[in-house]
Amino acid sequence: MKIVVITGCMGLIGSYVTRKCIQKGWMVYGIDKFTYAANQESYDEFMQYENFSFVEEDIATLKSIPDCDYIINVAAESHVGNSIIDSTDFIESNVVGVKNLLDIIRIKPKNIDNPPIFFHFSTDEVYGDITTGEHIETDILKPSNPYSASKAAADMFVLAWARTYDMKYIIFRPTNNYGIGQYCEKLIPLSVKLLSIGRKINLHDEGKPVRTWLHAEDTANSVIQIIKSGKINQIYNVAGNTELINHETASKIVRVYHGLEESGPTEDDQYFNLQRKRRGQDVRYSLDDSKLKKLGWKPTKIFDEEIESIVAYYKQNFRW
């Protein structure tokens, strides 16, 4: 049986990873500071399990962790737009928080158990954009905005602490995650919210940026697969199976929301505002995750099928 500490356990990805670990019968110690993006429903669900414990803490000020096999660090500030307005919280959580966790591991007494493996969630955005082809794990990091810069800095901290202090790690770089439980600042739930109140969906740069969509359950399954493999001191890309222009994604949401035919029109003037520009906008992310797939993982969720239930959920559950 594994013992894992999961930070950010009440966010979208953290909740799916936590659920998967609980279901496997592992001992799970959840940490979350319950920001605006935390999901109360996940908290209510997880607290019913005897193999789950929880503390409300900020990883930047956390003082200690229990003995465990892995620290799965999902906690992060993650909204690009917010980071452009003010990067302070992003530096505090994504850089200072990671440094604090690394130091907690570094100074943890070794008389009881071996130090845990630091399983760090990064992002595809650390590579910057790529117009054709795919990024591989050894590509140079070229972040384009404060959010991705903070995540790239954290990756560098992990690698530096591994070399200097011989710490064991996994760096994990996923594409855009989606699923039920995501806060409504992200494209899919935000689009449903705006449709619900009769507002237009804002699509930056005419909706032309391209993203690859990865369901959070597929993400959680890939985490389990890596842990099961026993591999350490590795970087893994993980990509979904659906690459879409943002305008296409938003159009699918509109069609599902209004029950329109897949081939039917989504009138831009009616549903979308295409006039906004975002500074530091990346035109396309794409990852080569063949290294991870060699461990036996592949994404199984189909975007066009999952979007039906996700839109229905947010249509029925308005979040401020």
Helices and strands as residue ranges (DSSP letters): E 3-7, H 12-23, E 27-32, H 40-46, E 52-56, E 70-73, H 80-85, H 88-91, I 92-96, H 97-107, E 117-121, G 124-127, H 146-165, E 169-174, E 176-178, H 187-196, E 201-202, G 204-207, E 210-215, H 216-229, E 234-238, E 242-245, H 246-258, H 268-271, E 272-273, H 290-293, H 303-316
